[in-house]
Amino acid sequence: MDAMQRETGPGRRARRGRRVLIASVAGAAVLGGVLVLLPWRAGDAPPPAPGPAALARGAVTTGVPAALPDLAALIGDRETHLRAHPLDGASWAVLGAAYVEQGRRTADGANWPKAEKALRTSLRTGPERNPQALEGLAALAVARRDFPTAKKWGESAVRAAPKRWTAHAMLIGAYTGLGDDKGVGRALEKVMELRPGAPAVGALAAGVYRDRGWREDAAARISDAAAAAGAPAERAAYLEQAGRLAFERGEREEALRFFQEALRTDPDQRAAQAGQGRALAALGRTTEALSAYQAALAKRPSPEYALELGELYESLGLGQAARVEYDLLRERARDAEAAGADEQLVLGLLDADHGDPAAAVERLRAEWGRQPGTAVADALGWALHRTGADEEALEFATLATDGDKGGGVRSALYVFHRGVIEQELGRSGPARRHLREALTINPYFSPLRAPEAKRALTELGEPPVEGPPD
């Protein structure tokens, strides 16, 4: 009798038990595979939906707008986790990205130092190649309007992970702020190559096309992005962008519909609420417009919204209310700059029209030297005009409206600024042409400046009718 035949008792029974267990596990694995492949049927218990923290994590790590309640849940979850696991570099990167997105959505500069600390901790404790932390630092710099720093971190992220589309996406914002049109084009091409068809990529493309003056292409792209978006917060963000594009085309009713739908989709979409104020003001529904702006500012105290609301008050002859908003703008800008943001552009715009134009020129010259984007060119040109330096002002106004190669964003405000400068220089023909163009692009572009454009055209009159030469 061999050893197997001779063995009896506990040893043999244990081996038999192990064989049964292995067979059971194998059967369960096969059954599990079958269950995974079977479709969910009515009456079955549906799989559990991902929780708010998981939803926000999926959004912030894939370049998609996230809902504010989900972001709060994610931040709380990661903070709790990191208290127990302080060397988890990946979680520090997620936490930093969540702080950036929350700060961007709420215009709360208190998020910026926390985001920077979390992301730099991720660089110290995470893997040697840590593109997620580098992307987070680039996104933070864009949110702070610090475009040279955004370029540095974005390019580092691309070197660390050339195939991550989100790394190239960060560079679009950085290069736009630096006025590097070729860089923007290269980054967008790479994003579209790596992530074709994604709604977030369509929204990026719409922004670039808008800056190039391709208004119809921009509108088509953002419409497709909104239709294909998954989560409500993502769809609402693209609807808000569609509303801005519609308003820039002078389509007040369509813009209002987009903004209202964005708010229905995500009530925390405060940019859409400010846009609603913009569209309502253009429609002459000023009481509703004031309420919309005030509600937006209560939840997202953006200096840009305060400037818009102040100018709306001023257009209504409510000078004291306007001054209150301008003072609040300065206070909010100071708080943001204390948190590392660059608010020189909006402060320059405020000073040029409602403060000290010479101080505006000083601010904006420094800004132009550091990050010469189109918006800075327009603002500096206007500030120079307000100090009487119209020859130099026209150089910057031309850059803002024409770009380097005769094309750029079709902004009614930028074209209005150029027309006024040309009028001051006695160049009646170009002034008349550009003032008309501003009102053609968007007759409602500003409650203060659109009426000024009409008055300036009236002053210029019709061009002289000349007979044939002798």
C-alpha positions in Angstrom: 0.0 0.0 0.0 1.5 3.4 -1.0 1.7 6.4 1.3 -1.5 8.0 0.0 -3.5 4.8 0.6 -2.0 4.3 4.0 -2.7 7.9 5.3 -5.9 8.3 7.3 -7.2 10.6 9.9 -6.9 14.5 10.2 -4.2 14.9 7.5 -6.2 13.3 4.7 -9.4 15.0 5.7 -7.6 18.4 5.7 -6.3 17.8 2.2 -9.7 16.9 1.0 -11.1 20.0 2.6 -8.6 22.2 0.9 -9.5 20.6 -2.5 -13.1 21.3 -1.9 -12.4 25.0 -0.9 -10.2 25.5 -4.0 -12.9 24.0 -6.2 -15.5 26.3 -4.5 -13.4 29.4 -5.0 -12.8 28.6 -8.6 -16.5 28.0 -9.2 -17.2 31.3 -7.5 -14.7 33.1 -9.7 -16.3 31.7 -12.8 -19.7 32.5 -11.5 -18.5 36.0 -10.7 -17.2 36.4 -14.2 -20.6 35.4 -15.6 -22.4 37.8 -13.3 -20.2 40.7 -14.4 -21.0 39.9 -18.0 -24.8 39.6 -17.5 -26.8 42.8 -18.0 -28.6 44.3 -15.1 -32.3 43.3 -15.3 -35.4 45.1 -14.0 -36.2 43.8 -10.6 -32.5 43.2 -9.7 -30.9 45.4 -7.1 -28.9 48.0 -9.1 -25.2 48.4 -8.3 -24.5 51.1 -5.8 -23.9 54.6 -7.3 -20.6 56.2 -6.5 -20.7 58.6 -3.6 -20.1 62.3 -3.8 -16.4 62.1 -2.9 -15.9 59.5 -5.7 -17.8 61.6 -8.2 -15.6 64.7 -7.4 -12.4 62.7 -7.5 -13.3 61.3 -10.9 -14.0 64.9 -12.1 -10.9 66.7 -10.7 -8.5 64.0 -11.9 -9.9 64.0 -15.4 -10.2 67.7 -16.2 -14.0 67.9 -15.7 -16.0 70.5 -13.7 -17.2 69.1 -10.4 -20.2 69.9 -8.2 -19.5 72.0 -5.1 -21.2 69.6 -2.6 -19.2 66.7 -4.1 -16.0 68.7 -3.8 -16.7 69.5 -0.2 -17.2 65.7 0.4 -14.0 64.9 -1.4 -12.0 67.5 0.6 -13.4 66.2 3.9 -12.7 62.6 2.9 -9.1 63.2 1.8 -8.3 65.4 4.8 -9.5 62.6 7.1 -7.5 60.0 5.2 -4.3 62.1 5.2 -4.4 62.7 9.0 -3.9 58.9 9.2 -1.7 58.5 6.2 0.3 61.7 5.8 2.8 60.2 3.3 0.2 59.3 0.7 1.4 61.5 -2.1 -1.4 60.6 -4.5 -4.0 61.7 -2.0 -2.2 65.0 -1.4 -2.4 65.6 -5.2 -6.1 64.9 -5.2 -6.7 67.1 -2.2 -4.8 70.0 -3.9 -6.7 69.6 -7.1 -10.0 69.7 -5.2 -8.9 72.9 -3.4 -8.1 74.5 -6.7 -11.5 73.6 -8.2 -13.4 74.7 -5.1 -11.5 78.0 -5.1 -12.2 78.5 -8.8 -15.9 77.9 -8.4 -16.3 80.1 -5.3 -13.7 82.8 -6.0 -12.4 82.2 -2.5 -8.7 83.0 -2.4 -8.3 81.1 1.0 -8.2 77.9 -1.1 -5.0 78.9 -2.9 -2.5 78.6 0.0 -4.1 75.3 1.0 -3.9 74.0 -2.5 -0.3 75.0 -2.9 0.7 73.3 0.4 -1.1 70.1 -0.6 0.4 69.9 -4.1 3.9 70.7 -2.9 3.5 68.0 -0.2 2.5 65.6 -3.0 5.7 66.4 -4.9 7.7 65.6 -1.8 5.9 62.4 -0.8 4.6 61.1 -4.1 6.4 59.2 -6.9 9.4 60.7 -8.7 7.3 61.4 -11.8 4.1 63.0 -10.4 2.2 64.6 -13.3 -1.0 64.9 -11.3 0.6 67.2 -8.7 2.4 69.2 -11.5 -0.9 69.6 -13.3 -2.5 70.8 -10.1 0.1 73.4 -9.6 -0.4 74.6 -13.2 -4.2 74.8 -12.7 -3.6 76.7 -9.5 -1.4 79.2 -11.3 -4.0 79.7 -14.0 -6.6 80.3 -11.4 -4.3 82.9 -9.8 -3.7 84.5 -13.2 0.0 83.7 -12.8 0.6 82.5 -16.4 4.4 82.3 -16.4 4.3 80.0 -13.4 1.4 78.0 -15.0 3.6 77.5 -18.1 6.5 76.3 -15.9 4.4 73.7 -14.1 2.4 72.7 -17.2 5.5 72.0 -19.3 6.9 70.0 -16.4 3.7 67.9 -16.3 4.0 67.3 -20.1 7.6 66.1 -19.7 6.6 63.8 -16.8 3.7 62.3 -18.8 3.5 63.3 -22.5 0.5 61.1 -23.1 -1.7 62.7 -20.4 -4.1 65.0 -22.2 -4.8 67.0 -19.0 -1.2 68.1 -18.9 -1.4 69.6 -22.3 -4.8 71.2 -21.4 -3.2 73.1 -18.6 -0.8 74.7 -21.1 -3.7 76.2 -23.1 -4.7 78.5 -20.3 -1.0 79.4 -19.6 -0.1 80.2 -23.2 -3.4 82.2 -23.7 -2.5 84.4 -20.8 1.0 84.9 -22.2 -0.2 85.8 -25.7 1.5 82.8 -27.2 -0.9 81.9 -30.0 1.3 79.3 -31.5 1.8 77.6 -28.2 -2.0 77.5 -27.7 -2.4 75.9 -31.1 0.2 73.2 -30.4 -1.4 72.4 -27.0 -4.9 72.2 -28.4 -3.8 69.9 -31.3 -2.1 67.5 -28.8 -5.2 67.5 -26.5 -7.5 66.7 -29.5 -5.1 64.0 -30.6 -5.0 62.3 -27.2 -8.6 62.7 -26.2 -10.7 63.1 -29.4 -14.4 63.6 -28.8 -14.4 64.2 -25.1 -16.8 67.0 -24.0 -14.1 68.7 -21.9 -11.9 68.9 -25.0 -14.7 70.4 -27.0 -15.1 73.1 -24.4 -11.4 73.8 -24.5 -11.5 74.0 -28.3 -14.5 76.4 -28.1 -12.5 78.8 -26.0 -9.6 78.7 -28.4 -11.8 79.2 -31.4 -13.5 82.2 -29.7 -10.1 83.8 -29.1 -9.3 83.4 -32.8 -12.6 85.0 -33.9 -14.1 81.7 -35.2 -17.5 82.4 -33.6 -19.6 79.8 -35.4 -17.0 77.1 -34.8 -16.9 78.0 -31.1 -20.6 77.9 -30.8 -20.8 74.5 -32.5 -18.1 73.0 -30.3 -19.6 74.2 -27.0 -23.1 73.0 -28.1 -21.8 69.5 -28.7 -19.9 69.5 -25.4 -23.0 70.5 -23.4 -25.1 67.8 -25.2 -22.5 65.1 -24.5 -21.6 66.1 -20.9 -22.2 63.5 -18.2 -22.6 65.0 -14.8 -24.9 68.0 -14.2 -22.1 70.2 -13.0 -20.1 69.5 -16.2 -23.1 70.2 -18.4 -23.9 73.4 -16.5 -20.4 74.7 -17.0 -20.6 74.2 -20.7 -24.0 75.8 -20.9 -22.6 78.9 -19.1 -19.8 79.0 -21.6 -22.4 78.8 -24.4 -24.2 81.7 -22.8 -21.1 83.9 -22.7 -20.5 83.2 -26.4 -24.1 84.0 -27.3 -24.0 87.2 -25.4 -20.7 88.3 -27.1 -22.6 87.8 -30.4 -25.4 90.2 -29.1 -27.9 87.4 -28.8 -29.5 88.4 -25.5 -32.5 86.1 -25.4 -30.4 83.0 -26.4 -27.7 83.9 -23.9 -30.4 84.2 -21.1 -31.8 80.8 -22.0 -28.3 79.2 -21.7 -27.7 80.9 -18.4 -31.1 79.9 -17.0 -30.6 76.3 -18.1 -27.2 76.2 -16.5 -28.7 77.4 -13.2 -31.5 74.8 -13.4 -28.9 72.1 -14.0 -26.6 73.2 -11.3 -27.9 75.9 -8.9 -24.3 76.5 -7.7 -23.2 77.7 -11.2 -22.7 81.3 -10.1 -20.9 82.4 -13.3 -24.2 81.6 -15.0 -26.1 83.8 -12.5 -23.8 86.7 -13.2 -24.3 86.0 -16.9 -28.0 86.1 -16.3 -27.6 89.6 -14.8 -25.6 90.6 -17.9 -28.3 89.4 -20.3 -31.2 90.8 -18.3 -29.6 94.2 -18.2 -29.2 94.1 -22.0 -32.9 93.3 -22.2 -33.8 96.3 -20.1 -34.9 94.1 -17.1 -32.7 96.0 -14.7 -34.4 95.1 -11.4 -34.0 91.4 -12.2 -30.5 92.1 -13.4 -29.4 93.7 -10.2 -30.9 90.8 -8.2 -29.0 88.3 -10.3 -25.7 90.1 -9.9 -26.2 90.5 -6.1 -27.1 86.8 -5.7 -24.0 85.8 -7.7 -21.7 88.0 -5.7 -23.1 86.7 -2.4 -21.9 83.2 -3.2 -19.0 84.0 -5.6 -17.4 87.4 -4.7 -15.6 87.8 -8.0 -14.0 91.3 -8.6 -15.1 91.0 -12.3 -18.7 90.7 -11.3 -18.4 93.6 -8.9 -17.1 95.8 -11.7 -20.0 94.8 -14.0 -22.5 95.5 -11.3 -20.9 98.8 -10.5 -21.1 99.9 -14.1 -24.7 98.8 -14.3 -25.5 101.0 -11.2 -23.6 103.9 -12.9 -25.6 103.5 -16.1 -28.7 103.9 -14.0 -27.5 107.1 -12.4 -26.9 105.3 -9.0 -23.4 106.7 -8.4 -23.2 106.0 -4.7 -24.2 102.3 -5.2 -21.6 102.0 -7.9 -18.9 103.4 -5.6 -19.8 100.8 -3.0 -19.2 98.1 -5.5 -15.9 99.5 -6.7 -14.8 99.7 -3.1 -15.8 96.1 -2.5 -13.9 95.2 -5.7 -10.7 96.7 -4.3 -11.2 94.9 -1.0 -11.8 91.5 -2.7 -8.8 92.1 -5.0 -6.6 92.8 -2.0 -7.7 89.6 -0.3 -7.1 87.6 -3.5 -3.6 89.1 -4.0 -2.8 88.3 -0.3 -3.6 84.6 -1.3 -1.2 84.8 -4.2 -3.5 85.8 -7.0 -2.7 88.5 -9.7 -5.6 91.0 -9.8 -3.7 93.8 -11.6 -5.8 93.5 -14.8 -9.2 94.1 -13.1 -7.7 96.8 -10.9 -6.2 98.5 -13.9 -9.6 98.4 -15.6 -11.2 99.9 -12.5 -8.6 102.6 -12.2 -8.7 103.5 -15.9 -12.5 104.3 -15.8 -13.3 104.9 -12.2 -10.1 105.8 -10.4 -6.6 107.0 -11.3 -5.8 106.4 -15.0 -2.1 107.1 -14.4 -2.0 104.3 -11.7 -3.8 102.1 -14.2 -1.1 102.6 -16.8 1.6 101.8 -14.2 -0.2 98.6 -13.1 -0.8 97.5 -16.7 2.6 98.2 -18.0 4.1 95.9 -15.4 1.4 93.3 -16.2 2.2 93.6 -19.9 5.9 93.0 -19.3 5.1 89.9 -17.3 2.2 88.3 -19.2 1.3 90.1 -22.4 -2.1 88.6 -23.3 -4.8 90.1 -25.4 -6.9 91.3 -22.5 -3.9 93.2 -21.0 -3.1 94.8 -24.4 -6.7 96.2 -24.6 -6.7 97.4 -21.0 -3.3 99.1 -21.3 -4.3 100.8 -24.5 -7.5 102.1 -22.9 -5.6 103.3 -19.8 -3.1 105.1 -22.0 -6.0 106.8 -23.8 -7.4 107.9 -20.5 -4.1 109.7 -19.7 -4.0 111.3 -23.1 -1.3 109.2 -24.6 -3.4 108.2 -27.7 -0.6 107.4 -30.1 0.8 104.7 -27.9 -2.7 103.7 -26.9 -3.5 102.9 -30.5 -0.6 100.5 -30.8 -2.0 98.4 -28.0 -5.6 98.7 -29.1 -4.5 97.5 -32.6 -2.8 94.5 -31.0 -5.9 93.7 -29.0 -8.2 93.8 -32.0 -6.0 92.5 -34.8 -3.5 90.2 -33.1 -0.2 89.6 -34.8 -1.6 88.4 -38.1 -4.7 90.4 -38.6 -7.1 88.2 -36.7 -8.2 87.7 -33.1 -11.1 87.7 -30.7 -14.1 89.7 -31.9 -14.8 91.7 -28.8 -17.2 94.6 -29.0 -15.5 96.3 -26.1 -12.0 96.1 -27.6 -13.2 97.4 -30.9 -15.1 100.3 -29.1 -11.9 101.2 -27.3 -10.0 101.3 -30.6 -12.6 103.5 -32.3 -12.7 106.0 -29.4 -8.9 106.3 -29.5 -8.9 106.8 -33.3 -11.6 109.5 -32.9 -9.4 111.3 -30.4 -6.5 111.2 -32.9 -8.7 112.7 -35.6 -8.9 109.5 -37.7 -12.5 109.8 -38.5 -12.8 107.0 -41.1 -11.3 104.2 -39.0 -13.0 105.5 -35.9 -16.4 105.4 -37.6 -15.7 102.0 -39.0 -14.7 100.5 -35.6 -17.5 102.1 -33.6 -20.0 100.7 -36.0 -18.3 97.3 -35.9 -18.5 97.3 -32.1 -22.2 97.9 -32.2 -22.6 95.3 -35.0 -20.7 92.6 -32.9 -22.9 93.2 -29.9 -25.1 96.3 -29.6 -25.5 95.6 -25.8 -21.9 94.9 -24.9 -21.9 97.3 -21.9 -24.6 99.4 -20.2 -22.1 102.3 -20.0 -20.1 102.0 -23.2 -22.6 100.9 -25.8 -24.5 104.3 -25.4 -21.2 106.1 -25.6 -20.4 104.3 -28.9 -23.8 105.5 -30.3 -23.1 109.1 -29.2 -19.6 109.0 -30.7 -21.0 107.8 -34.0 -23.5 110.7 -33.9 -20.7 113.2 -33.3 -18.7 111.8 -36.2 -21.7 112.0 -38.6 -21.7 110.4 -42.0 -18.6 110.3 -44.1 -18.3 113.2 -46.6 -19.6 112.5 -50.1 -16.9 113.5 -52.6 -17.5 114.0 -56.3 -15.4 112.5 -59.0 -11.9 113.9 -59.4 -11.4 116.8 -61.8 
